[in-house]
């Protein structure tokens, strides 16, 4: 017996479940879910079956045919990364029913009280299961090597509604039998409740399991797309306007990568605490409200999550050690969609921002270059701690290098064949490389594939983008070093992306007077686009320009996206002689913590513990 994944107790000799039927009763006052999960195996199995569990209270494991108990044990103390090992002792069983309750400390769930929501009247709960948090919602083989279909019944207060990364079946009153065996039907059939049913008929890795429950409305955006959000007309209307071009992006994705296999591509704008820009849950992408910028530029995040419909959701990395197979491919696919819809110059700006970010990550990991590789070793490593732009941007650069070598038409043909060959499978780096060499003979003689996938740092044949607008922006940033700010006519047509690229290329330590002068002319600290605002605030922090610390505090308290939290908190506390900033950061986090998702709480705590 051997582990299948360094982040899971799943054993390589055990069968992988193919289906789970979930019954979930949402108890908002206690921030818990009373639940059962019927796991189906591909064949009868005798002996132990290892499942992952975290922050779950297990009540029973039952044979669904005989209704008799199945022996089980839960490891006495949790592994610091993997949580608890749930061992179920099977005797020629092909299915098992688990009865359990989540706890308020579930790392996948954020329970928001009414004051934390937009309308301030009803509670809200949502999930974030990537990379290894599905185990805190239900016991499972929580590895992307395992792909499952599922059905779910969500029992919610009648004034609330639910959405899932699955096909909606119906909404109806509770009925006897909604709970599986060993659950209390009387609770499930209580008045003032509703049951919403969903099914996911395509096999997905557990990290793509997702739901949200709250006061949720929607607007129609296209033939395959609705924009969902809390039921506030201003939010819903703004989301619909921002994402009006979604159908065009889907069609371009189909042209480039093959059929869209998921039927619908709906979008849910979550409360500000959502820790990521977007999460590619199939059929129901989750988005931060910071992508609603008012100029449709937030659609670029949508392009990335849409690209995952082919690269990530259809073809998945077997473990987080091969995460670049998800994100590198998706960053490349995003670039191609953006180029097709918004033009080459816009795509080049994306590549330029990514290039800058990749080189900054080299500095972040200078003391542990293992995490500058594409194919990494993560035994004993929490994937949330080493989450970075490396798999995104170095992975993109690798694929872009192959495209330059063989030409775009040949690479497009390769990509379509790759996706068609491995769809609905989970693969590793070696499988990809074998397929690459078989379909592009001699590629290993032209490109050092081992250096790209297993070497540290940025390979010498990686490429900074070239275009007129990109060169102009970088040149203007270089001139800032000698005190010249861009003239208003030079930036008159800039959108957030141009400003972001400009700020990212400025020196990290400049005089506070220069920061004040730049903001006095262009009001960057007040930008509605958080990419620009946070890039500017990072400069203010690195320059010790305390005039903007009130704006830093405001930003840290109004958004929970880790892309913003990580650099702002890190900038405040790293380095010597920053005692005042460290006290400030500790206070702000103490006051803002409850508004962050548990994943973000853990990341900020790790940053503070490292430097305080």
C-alpha positions as CSV (number, residue, x, y, z in Angstrom):
1,X,0.0,0.0,0.0
2,X,1.3,3.5,-0.9
3,X,-0.1,7.0,-0.7
4,X,-1.5,8.3,-4.0
5,X,-1.0,12.0,-3.2
6,X,1.3,13.7,-0.6
7,X,-1.7,15.8,0.5
8,X,-4.2,12.9,0.9
9,X,-4.6,9.6,2.9
10,X,-6.0,8.0,-0.2
11,X,-4.2,4.7,-0.9
12,X,-3.1,3.7,-4.4
13,X,-4.3,0.1,-3.9
14,X,-7.9,1.1,-2.9
15,X,-10.7,1.7,-5.4
16,X,-11.6,5.3,-6.1
17,X,-15.2,6.3,-5.5
18,X,-17.1,7.1,-8.7
19,X,-20.2,8.7,-7.2
20,X,-21.4,10.4,-4.1
21,X,-25.0,11.3,-3.1
22,X,-25.1,14.1,-0.5
23,X,-27.9,15.3,1.8
24,X,-27.0,18.6,3.4
25,X,-29.1,20.4,6.1
26,X,-27.9,23.9,6.6
27,X,-28.1,25.1,10.3
28,X,-27.1,28.8,10.1
29,X,-27.4,29.5,13.8
30,X,-24.7,27.0,14.6
31,X,-22.7,27.4,11.4
32,X,-22.9,23.7,10.7
33,X,-24.2,21.3,8.2
34,X,-25.9,18.0,9.2
35,X,-25.2,15.6,6.4
36,X,-24.9,12.2,4.9
37,X,-22.8,11.0,2.0
38,X,-23.5,7.8,0.1
39,X,-20.2,6.8,-1.6
40,X,-20.3,4.3,-4.5
41,X,-17.3,2.3,-5.5
42,X,-16.6,0.9,-8.9
43,X,-16.5,-2.7,-7.5
44,X,-16.9,-4.5,-4.2
45,X,-14.0,-4.0,-1.9
46,X,-12.9,-5.9,1.2
47,X,-10.4,-4.4,3.7
48,X,-9.7,-0.9,4.8
49,X,-10.7,2.2,2.8
50,X,-8.9,5.4,3.7
51,X,-10.8,8.7,3.4
52,X,-9.8,12.3,4.2
53,X,-11.7,14.3,6.8
54,X,-11.1,17.6,8.5
55,X,-13.2,19.4,11.1
56,X,-16.0,16.8,10.8
57,X,-17.9,15.0,13.5
58,X,-18.6,11.4,12.3
59,X,-21.8,9.9,13.7
60,X,-22.0,6.6,11.8
61,X,-20.9,4.5,8.8
62,X,-23.7,2.2,7.5
63,X,-24.2,-0.4,4.9
64,X,-27.0,1.1,2.8
65,X,-28.4,-2.3,1.8
66,X,-28.6,-4.0,5.2
67,X,-28.7,-0.8,7.3
68,X,-26.1,-2.4,9.6
69,X,-23.1,-0.5,11.0
70,X,-19.7,-0.7,9.2
71,X,-16.7,-0.5,11.5
72,X,-14.7,2.7,11.2
73,X,-12.0,4.6,13.1
74,X,-10.8,8.2,13.0
75,X,-7.1,9.0,13.6
76,X,-6.8,10.3,17.2
77,X,-4.8,13.4,16.3
78,X,-5.0,15.4,13.0
79,X,-2.1,15.6,10.6
80,X,-1.2,19.3,10.4
81,X,-1.9,19.4,6.6
82,X,-4.0,16.4,5.8
83,X,-6.4,16.5,8.8
84,X,-7.8,13.1,10.0
85,X,-7.6,9.7,8.4
86,X,-11.0,8.0,8.4
87,X,-10.5,4.3,8.0
88,X,-13.6,2.3,7.1
89,X,-13.4,-1.5,7.3
90,X,-15.3,-3.0,4.4
91,X,-16.4,-6.6,3.7
92,X,-17.3,-7.0,0.0
93,X,-19.0,-3.6,0.0
94,X,-19.6,-1.5,-3.1
95,X,-21.1,1.4,-1.3
96,X,-21.2,3.0,2.2
97,X,-23.2,5.6,3.9
98,X,-21.5,8.2,6.1
99,X,-23.4,10.3,8.6
100,X,-21.6,13.4,9.9
101,X,-21.8,17.1,10.8
102,X,-19.4,19.8,9.8
103,X,-18.0,22.1,12.5
104,X,-17.7,25.9,12.5
105,X,-14.0,25.5,11.9
106,X,-14.4,23.9,8.4
107,X,-11.7,25.3,6.3
108,X,-13.8,25.2,3.1
109,X,-16.8,27.1,4.4
110,X,-17.3,30.7,5.3
111,X,-20.5,31.5,7.2
112,X,-21.5,35.2,6.9
113,X,-23.9,36.8,9.3
114,X,-26.5,39.2,7.9
115,X,-24.3,42.3,8.7
116,X,-21.5,40.8,6.6
117,X,-23.7,40.6,3.5
118,X,-24.7,43.3,1.0
119,X,-28.4,43.5,2.0
120,X,-27.8,43.0,5.7
121,X,-30.9,40.9,6.2
122,X,-30.0,37.2,5.6
123,X,-27.0,35.0,6.3
124,X,-24.8,33.5,3.5
125,X,-22.5,30.6,3.2
126,X,-20.1,29.5,0.4
127,X,-17.4,27.0,-0.3
128,X,-13.8,27.1,-1.5
129,X,-12.5,23.6,-1.8
130,X,-9.3,24.0,-3.8
131,X,-6.7,22.7,-3.1
132,X,-7.5,20.3,-0.3
133,X,-10.6,21.6,1.6
134,X,-13.4,19.4,0.2
135,X,-12.6,17.0,3.1
136,X,-13.9,19.6,5.5
137,X,-17.4,19.4,3.9
138,X,-17.7,15.6,3.5
139,X,-15.4,12.6,4.0
140,X,-13.8,11.8,0.6
141,X,-10.7,10.8,-1.3
142,X,-9.6,14.4,-1.5
143,X,-7.1,14.2,-4.3
144,X,-7.4,15.5,-7.9
145,X,-6.4,12.0,-9.0
146,X,-10.0,10.9,-8.0
147,X,-12.8,12.0,-10.2
148,X,-16.4,11.6,-9.0
149,X,-20.0,12.4,-10.2
150,X,-22.4,13.5,-7.6
151,X,-26.0,14.3,-6.6
152,X,-26.9,16.7,-3.8
153,X,-30.0,17.7,-1.8
154,X,-29.6,21.0,0.0
155,X,-32.1,21.7,2.7
156,X,-32.1,25.5,3.3
157,X,-34.3,28.1,5.0
158,X,-37.1,28.9,2.5
159,X,-36.2,32.5,2.2
160,X,-32.8,31.5,0.8
161,X,-31.7,29.8,-2.4
162,X,-28.8,27.7,-3.4
163,X,-26.5,27.4,-6.4
164,X,-24.0,24.6,-7.2
165,X,-21.3,23.6,-9.6
166,X,-23.9,21.2,-11.0
167,X,-27.1,21.0,-13.0
168,X,-30.2,22.2,-11.0
169,X,-33.0,19.6,-10.9
170,X,-35.7,21.3,-8.8
171,X,-36.6,23.3,-5.8
172,X,-39.5,21.9,-3.7
173,X,-40.7,21.6,-0.1
174,X,-39.0,19.0,2.1
175,X,-40.5,15.5,2.0
176,X,-40.1,12.3,4.0
177,X,-37.1,10.4,2.6
178,X,-35.0,13.5,1.8
179,X,-32.6,12.3,4.5
180,X,-30.7,9.2,4.0
181,X,-30.8,6.3,6.5
182,X,-29.6,7.2,10.0
183,X,-30.6,10.9,9.5
184,X,-33.6,12.4,11.2
185,X,-36.4,13.0,8.7
186,X,-38.3,15.1,11.2
187,X,-35.6,17.7,11.1
188,X,-35.4,17.6,7.4
189,X,-39.2,18.1,7.0
190,X,-39.4,21.1,9.3
191,X,-41.6,23.9,8.2
192,X,-40.0,27.0,6.7
193,X,-37.5,25.0,4.7
194,X,-36.9,24.2,1.1
195,X,-34.9,21.5,-0.7
196,X,-32.9,22.2,-3.8
197,X,-31.6,19.3,-5.8
198,X,-28.6,19.2,-8.1
199,X,-26.7,16.6,-10.2
200,X,-23.2,16.6,-11.7
201,X,-23.1,13.9,-14.3
202,X,-19.5,14.6,-15.5
203,X,-16.7,13.3,-13.3
204,X,-14.8,16.1,-11.5
205,X,-12.0,16.2,-8.9
206,X,-13.3,16.9,-5.3
207,X,-11.8,20.4,-5.3
208,X,-14.4,21.5,-7.9
209,X,-17.3,20.7,-5.6
210,X,-18.9,24.0,-4.8
211,X,-22.1,25.6,-3.5
212,X,-23.4,28.9,-2.1
213,X,-26.6,29.5,-0.1
214,X,-28.0,32.9,0.6
215,X,-30.3,35.6,-0.8
216,X,-29.2,35.1,-4.4
217,X,-30.7,36.6,-7.6
218,X,-29.5,36.6,-11.2
219,X,-29.5,38.4,-14.5
220,X,-29.5,36.8,-18.0
221,X,-26.2,37.4,-19.8
222,X,-26.2,35.1,-22.7
223,X,-27.7,31.8,-24.0
224,X,-25.5,29.8,-21.7
225,X,-24.8,32.3,-19.0
226,X,-26.4,34.0,-16.0
227,X,-24.7,36.3,-13.6
228,X,-25.7,35.5,-10.0
229,X,-25.1,37.6,-6.9
230,X,-26.8,38.7,-3.8
231,X,-30.2,40.0,-4.6
232,X,-29.4,43.6,-5.0
233,X,-30.2,45.3,-8.3
234,X,-27.1,47.4,-8.3
235,X,-24.8,44.5,-7.9
236,X,-26.7,42.2,-10.4
237,X,-26.9,44.9,-13.0
238,X,-23.2,45.8,-12.7
239,X,-22.3,42.1,-13.0
240,X,-24.4,41.7,-16.1
241,X,-22.8,44.7,-17.8
242,X,-19.3,43.6,-16.9
243,X,-19.8,40.1,-18.3
244,X,-21.9,41.0,-21.3
245,X,-19.2,39.5,-23.7
246,X,-19.1,36.1,-22.1
247,X,-20.8,34.2,-24.9
248,X,-18.3,35.6,-27.4
249,X,-15.5,34.2,-25.2
250,X,-17.1,30.8,-25.0
251,X,-17.4,30.6,-28.8
252,X,-13.7,31.6,-29.2
253,X,-12.8,29.0,-26.6
254,X,-14.7,26.3,-28.6
255,X,-13.0,27.4,-31.8
256,X,-9.5,27.2,-30.2
257,X,-9.9,24.1,-27.9
258,X,-12.9,22.1,-29.0
259,X,-16.5,21.6,-27.7
260,X,-17.6,23.2,-24.4
261,X,-18.5,20.1,-22.4
262,X,-20.3,21.6,-19.4
263,X,-23.6,22.9,-21.0
264,X,-23.8,26.1,-19.0
265,X,-21.2,28.7,-17.9
266,X,-22.9,30.7,-15.1
267,X,-21.1,33.2,-12.9
268,X,-21.6,33.9,-9.2
269,X,-20.2,37.1,-7.7
270,X,-19.6,36.4,-4.1
271,X,-19.2,38.7,-1.1
272,X,-15.9,40.6,-0.8
273,X,-14.4,38.0,1.5
274,X,-13.9,35.5,-1.3
275,X,-10.2,34.7,-1.2
276,X,-9.5,34.3,-4.9
277,X,-10.1,36.3,-8.1
278,X,-12.1,33.4,-9.4
279,X,-12.7,29.7,-8.9
280,X,-13.4,27.6,-12.0
281,X,-16.1,25.4,-10.6
282,X,-17.7,23.8,-13.6
283,X,-21.1,25.3,-14.6
284,X,-20.9,27.9,-11.8
285,X,-17.7,30.0,-11.7
286,X,-17.2,31.8,-8.4
287,X,-15.9,35.4,-8.6
288,X,-14.7,38.2,-6.3
289,X,-16.7,41.4,-6.6
290,X,-13.4,43.2,-7.3
291,X,-13.6,42.0,-10.9
292,X,-16.6,44.3,-11.4
293,X,-14.7,47.4,-12.6
294,X,-17.2,49.1,-14.7
295,X,-15.2,49.0,-18.0
296,X,-15.5,45.2,-18.8
297,X,-11.9,44.6,-18.0
298,X,-13.0,42.3,-15.3
299,X,-13.9,39.9,-18.1
300,X,-10.3,38.9,-18.3
301,X,-10.7,37.0,-15.0
302,X,-13.7,35.4,-16.6
303,X,-11.6,34.4,-19.6
304,X,-9.2,32.6,-17.2
305,X,-12.0,30.7,-15.4
306,X,-13.6,29.9,-18.8
307,X,-10.3,28.5,-20.1
308,X,-10.3,26.1,-17.1
309,X,-13.3,24.5,-18.8
310,X,-10.8,22.8,-21.0
311,X,-7.5,23.0,-19.1
312,X,-8.1,22.0,-15.5
313,X,-11.7,20.9,-15.4
314,X,-11.5,18.5,-18.4
315,X,-7.8,17.6,-17.8
316,X,-6.7,17.8,-14.2
317,X,-3.3,17.4,-12.5
318,X,-3.0,14.2,-10.5
319,X,-1.6,16.0,-7.5
320,X,-0.7,19.6,-6.5
321,X,2.9,18.7,-7.4
322,X,1.8,19.0,-11.1
323,X,-0.4,22.1,-10.6
324,X,1.2,23.8,-13.6
325,X,-0.8,21.4,-15.8
326,X,-3.9,23.3,-14.6
327,X,-2.7,26.8,-14.3
328,X,0.0,27.1,-16.9
329,X,-2.3,25.7,-19.6
330,X,-5.1,27.9,-18.5
331,X,-3.0,31.0,-18.5
332,X,-2.0,30.2,-22.0
333,X,-5.6,29.5,-23.0
334,X,-6.7,32.7,-21.4
335,X,-4.2,34.7,-23.4
336,X,-5.5,33.1,-26.6
337,X,-9.1,33.9,-25.7
338,X,-8.3,37.5,-24.7
339,X,-6.3,38.0,-27.9
340,X,-9.2,36.7,-30.0
341,X,-11.8,38.8,-28.3
342,X,-9.9,42.0,-27.2
343,X,-6.9,42.1,-29.5
344,X,-3.2,41.3,-29.5
345,X,-2.2,44.4,-27.6
346,X,-4.5,43.6,-24.7
347,X,-3.1,40.0,-24.6
348,X,0.5,41.3,-24.5
349,X,-0.3,43.5,-21.5
350,X,-1.5,40.4,-19.7
351,X,1.7,38.6,-20.6
352,X,3.8,41.6,-19.4
353,X,2.1,41.7,-16.1
354,X,2.6,38.0,-15.7
355,X,6.3,38.3,-16.7
356,X,6.8,40.8,-14.0
357,X,5.0,38.7,-11.4
358,X,7.0,35.6,-12.3
359,X,10.3,37.4,-11.7
360,X,9.0,38.7,-8.4
361,X,8.2,35.1,-7.3
362,X,11.8,34.2,-7.9
363,X,12.7,36.7,-5.2
364,X,10.0,35.3,-2.9
365,X,11.3,31.8,-3.2
366,X,15.0,32.6,-3.3
367,X,15.6,30.6,-0.1
368,X,13.6,27.6,-1.3
369,X,14.0,27.3,-5.1
370,X,12.1,24.0,-5.2
371,X,8.9,26.0,-5.6
372,X,10.2,27.8,-8.7
373,X,10.0,24.4,-10.5
374,X,7.0,23.3,-12.5
375,X,7.2,19.8,-11.2
376,X,7.7,20.1,-7.5
377,X,8.1,17.9,-4.4
378,X,5.4,18.8,-1.8
379,X,5.6,16.1,0.8
380,X,5.0,17.8,4.2
381,X,4.2,21.1,2.5
382,X,0.8,22.8,2.8
383,X,-0.2,23.8,-0.8
384,X,-1.9,27.0,0.5
385,X,1.5,28.1,1.8
386,X,3.3,27.8,-1.5
387,X,0.5,29.0,-3.8
388,X,2.2,31.4,-6.2
389,X,2.3,32.7,-9.8
390,X,5.0,30.2,-10.7
391,X,2.8,27.4,-12.1
392,X,0.7,30.1,-13.9
393,X,3.4,32.1,-15.5
394,X,6.3,29.7,-15.8
395,X,3.8,27.2,-17.1
396,X,2.5,29.7,-19.6
397,X,6.1,30.6,-20.7
398,X,6.8,26.9,-21.3
399,X,3.8,26.4,-23.6
400,X,4.5,29.7,-25.3
401,X,8.1,28.5,-25.9
402,X,6.7,25.4,-27.6
403,X,4.4,27.5,-29.7
404,X,7.3,29.6,-30.9
405,X,9.3,26.6,-31.8
406,X,6.6,24.7,-33.8
407,X,4.4,27.6,-34.9
408,X,0.9,28.4,-33.8
409,X,-1.0,26.3,-36.4
410,X,0.9,23.2,-35.4
411,X,0.6,24.0,-31.7
412,X,-3.2,24.6,-32.0
413,X,-3.5,21.2,-33.6
414,X,-1.5,19.6,-30.8
415,X,-3.6,21.3,-28.1
416,X,-6.9,20.1,-29.6
417,X,-5.6,16.6,-29.8
418,X,-4.2,16.8,-26.2
419,X,-7.6,17.9,-24.8
420,X,-9.6,15.3,-26.8
421,X,-7.2,12.5,-25.7
422,X,-7.2,13.2,-21.9
423,X,-10.6,14.8,-21.3
424,X,-12.1,13.8,-18.0
425,X,-8.8,12.4,-16.8
426,X,-6.2,13.4,-14.3
427,X,-2.6,13.2,-15.5
428,X,1.0,14.1,-14.4
429,X,3.9,16.0,-16.0
430,X,5.5,12.8,-17.4
431,X,2.3,11.8,-19.2
432,X,2.2,15.3,-20.8
433,X,5.8,15.1,-21.8
434,X,5.4,11.7,-23.3
435,X,2.4,12.9,-25.3
436,X,4.3,16.0,-26.4
437,X,7.3,14.0,-27.7
438,X,5.1,11.4,-29.4
439,X,3.1,14.1,-31.3
440,X,5.8,16.6,-31.9
441,X,8.8,14.4,-32.8
442,X,12.2,15.8,-32.0
443,X,10.8,18.6,-29.7
444,X,13.2,17.4,-26.9
445,X,16.1,18.2,-29.2
446,X,15.0,21.8,-29.7
447,X,13.8,22.6,-26.1
448,X,15.3,21.4,-22.9
449,X,12.1,19.8,-21.5
450,X,13.8,18.7,-18.3
451,X,15.2,22.2,-17.6
452,X,11.7,23.7,-18.1
453,X,9.8,21.2,-15.9
454,X,12.4,20.2,-13.2
455,X,14.8,23.1,-13.2
456,X,14.7,26.1,-10.9
457,X,14.3,29.7,-11.8
458,X,13.3,31.2,-15.2
459,X,14.9,29.3,-18.1
460,X,17.1,31.4,-20.5
461,X,14.7,30.8,-23.4
462,X,11.7,32.3,-21.6
463,X,10.6,35.5,-23.3
464,X,9.5,39.0,-22.2
465,X,6.7,40.2,-24.5
466,X,7.3,42.9,-27.1
467,X,4.8,45.4,-28.4
468,X,4.6,49.2,-28.9
469,X,2.3,49.8,-25.9
470,X,4.2,47.4,-23.6
471,X,7.6,49.0,-24.5
472,X,6.1,52.5,-24.0
473,X,4.8,51.7,-20.5
474,X,8.0,50.0,-19.3
475,X,10.0,52.9,-20.7
476,X,7.8,55.4,-18.8
477,X,8.3,53.4,-15.6
478,X,12.0,53.5,-16.1
479,X,11.9,57.3,-16.5
480,X,10.3,57.6,-13.1
481,X,13.6,56.6,-11.6
482,X,15.0,60.0,-12.7
483,X,11.9,61.9,-11.5
484,X,9.8,62.1,-14.6
485,X,6.1,61.2,-14.3
486,X,4.1,60.4,-17.4
487,X,2.3,63.4,-18.9
488,X,-1.5,63.4,-19.0
489,X,-1.6,63.0,-22.8
490,X,0.6,59.9,-22.5
491,X,-1.9,58.2,-20.2
492,X,-5.1,59.6,-21.5
493,X,-6.3,56.3,-22.9
494,X,-4.9,54.0,-20.1
495,X,-7.2,51.6,-18.4
496,X,-6.5,49.7,-15.2
497,X,-4.3,47.2,-16.9
498,X,-1.9,49.8,-18.3
499,X,-1.7,51.5,-14.9
500,X,-1.1,48.1,-13.2
501,X,1.8,47.3,-15.6
502,X,3.3,50.8,-15.1
503,X,3.2,50.5,-11.3
504,X,4.5,47.0,-11.3
505,X,7.6,48.2,-13.2
506,X,8.4,51.2,-10.9
507,X,11.3,50.8,-8.4
508,X,10.1,49.2,-5.2
509,X,11.8,51.9,-3.0
510,X,11.3,55.5,-4.1
511,X,11.0,58.7,-2.1
512,X,7.8,59.3,-0.3
513,X,7.6,62.7,-2.0
514,X,7.5,60.9,-5.4
515,X,4.6,58.7,-4.2
516,X,2.7,61.8,-3.0
517,X,3.3,63.6,-6.3
518,X,2.2,60.7,-8.5
519,X,-1.0,60.3,-6.5
520,X,-1.7,64.0,-6.5
521,X,-1.8,64.0,-10.3
522,X,-3.5,60.7,-10.9
523,X,-5.4,59.8,-7.7
524,X,-4.2,56.2,-7.8
525,X,-5.0,55.5,-4.2
526,X,-8.7,56.1,-5.0
527,X,-8.8,53.9,-8.1
528,X,-11.9,51.7,-8.2
529,X,-9.7,49.0,-9.9
530,X,-8.1,47.1,-6.9
531,X,-5.3,45.8,-9.1
532,X,-4.1,49.5,-9.5
533,X,-5.0,50.6,-6.0
534,X,-3.1,47.7,-4.3
535,X,-0.1,48.1,-6.6
536,X,0.1,51.7,-5.6
537,X,-0.4,51.0,-1.9
538,X,2.5,48.4,-2.1
539,X,4.7,51.2,-3.3
540,X,3.5,53.5,-0.5
541,X,4.3,50.8,2.1
542,X,7.8,50.0,0.6
543,X,8.5,53.8,0.6
544,X,7.3,54.2,4.2
545,X,4.8,56.8,3.0
546,X,2.5,56.7,6.0
547,X,0.1,59.2,4.5
548,X,-1.6,56.1,2.9
549,X,-1.8,53.8,5.8
550,X,-5.4,54.7,6.5
551,X,-6.2,53.6,2.9
552,X,-4.2,50.4,3.4
553,X,-6.3,49.7,6.5
554,X,-9.5,50.4,4.6
555,X,-8.5,48.1,1.8
556,X,-7.5,45.3,4.1
557,X,-10.9,45.5,5.9
558,X,-13.1,45.7,2.8
559,X,-11.7,42.9,0.6
560,X,-10.5,39.3,1.4
561,X,-8.8,38.4,-1.8
562,X,-5.4,36.9,-1.1
563,X,-3.9,38.5,-4.1
564,X,-4.2,41.8,-2.2
565,X,-3.9,40.6,1.4
566,X,-0.6,38.7,0.9
567,X,1.5,41.6,-0.6
568,X,0.0,44.3,1.7
569,X,0.5,42.4,4.9
570,X,3.9,41.1,3.8
571,X,5.1,44.6,2.8
572,X,4.1,45.9,6.2
573,X,5.9,43.3,8.3
574,X,9.0,42.2,6.4
575,X,12.3,43.8,6.9
576,X,14.0,45.4,9.9
577,X,13.1,48.7,11.5
578,X,9.4,48.3,10.8
579,X,8.1,47.9,14.4
580,X,5.4,50.5,13.9
581,X,4.2,48.8,10.8
582,X,4.2,45.4,12.4
583,X,2.0,46.7,15.3
584,X,-0.3,48.3,12.7
585,X,-0.6,45.1,10.7
586,X,-1.3,43.0,13.8
587,X,-4.1,45.4,14.9
588,X,-5.7,45.5,11.4
589,X,-5.7,41.8,11.1
590,X,-7.2,41.3,14.5
591,X,-10.1,43.7,13.5
592,X,-10.5,42.3,10.0
593,X,-9.9,38.6,10.6
594,X,-13.6,37.6,11.0
595,X,-14.3,39.0,7.6
596,X,-11.8,36.8,5.8
597,X,-12.4,33.3,4.5
598,X,-10.6,30.6,6.7
599,X,-8.0,30.0,3.9
600,X,-7.1,33.7,3.9
601,X,-7.0,33.8,7.7
602,X,-4.4,31.0,7.6
603,X,-2.3,32.7,5.0
604,X,-2.2,36.0,6.9
605,X,-1.5,34.2,10.2
606,X,1.5,32.5,8.5
607,X,2.8,35.8,7.2
608,X,2.6,37.5,10.6
609,X,4.0,34.5,12.5
610,X,7.1,34.5,10.2
611,X,7.9,38.2,10.8
612,X,6.5,39.1,14.2
